[in-house]
Amino acid sequence: MNFNDHAPPHFQMQWDVVEVKPVAPLALSVQFADGTVGTVHFEQSHLTGVFASLKDPRFFQQVHIDNGAVAWPGNIDLAPDAMYMAIKSSGEWVLR
């Protein structure tokens, strides 16, 4: 028996991201578990601290989904619940 046999299952929430893809420099298209679709835009002013590495286009392209959240290598991720609420109301989430 391995360790994963004891890991709790991940229950999908409506704000869990099920698809993500880069669509432009510093922009992502995302789809949530409930079918909601929208765009995430990063403004340069947000790309400081932990997000500074997203300035590199090759690194930005490494976006993936980790347990329902948009993520990049190095434990960089975005809060899916806040993203969902913004996209549900306006179709986009702009990180300033």
N, C-alpha and C positions, 0 to 999 in steps of 0.2 A: 504494500500500500504506500503510495507516495503522498507528500504533503498536500498536493492539490486536491486529493480526495476529501480533505477536511475543510477546504476553503468554502466560505459561504457563496451561494450562487449570486450572480449579479442580476438583480431585478431591474428590468428596463423601466425608466421613467419617461414621461412625455418629452422632457427636455434632453434626453440622451441623444447625442449626435450619432447618426447611423451612416452618414456619408459626408466627406469633406474633400474639396479639391481647390487648389490655387486657380484663380481665374484671371488675375492681373497682378502686377507687382503690388504687394501688400494688401491683397484682397483674396478672400476665400468664399466659395459657395458651400453652404452647409444644408444638410437635411436632418430633421429630427425624427424621432421614433413615431410621432403622431402624423408625419407627412409634411409638417411645416417646413418651408424652404426659404432661405434668405442669404444675405451677403454680410460678411464681416470685413470692415475696412480698418486698416491701421493707418493713422496719421503719423508722420515722422516724429512729432512731439511725444508720442507714446513709446517710442522705441528707445527707452533708456533702461538702465538696470538689467534685470533678467531678460527683458525683451530686446536688448541691443543686438543680439545675434540674429534677430529676424531681418536685419538690414541686408544681410548677405542673401541674395536671391537663391543660391544653391541650398542654403540652410532652410530658407522659407519653404522650399519645395519638399522638404522632408516631413511636412505636416502629416499627421496620422490621427487615428482615434484610439484613445486609451480609456477603457472603462466608461465610455459614453462622453468623454471630453475631447475637445480638439487639443492636440499636444504636439510637441517637438522633442527631439532628443535633449537630454539634460534636465528633465523634469520641468519643462516649460509647458504650461497648459492654460486654458481659458475656462472660466466658470460657465458651465453649460446652462445653468438656470438663469443667470443674468443675460446671457446671449439669447436664450429662448424668449425671455420676456420682451427684450428690445425688438427682436425680429418679428415676434408675433404681433406687436403693435405697429411697427413701421416698415417691416421688410428688410431692415438692415440694422447692424450694430456698428457704430463708429467708435473706435478706441482712440481717444484724444490724449 
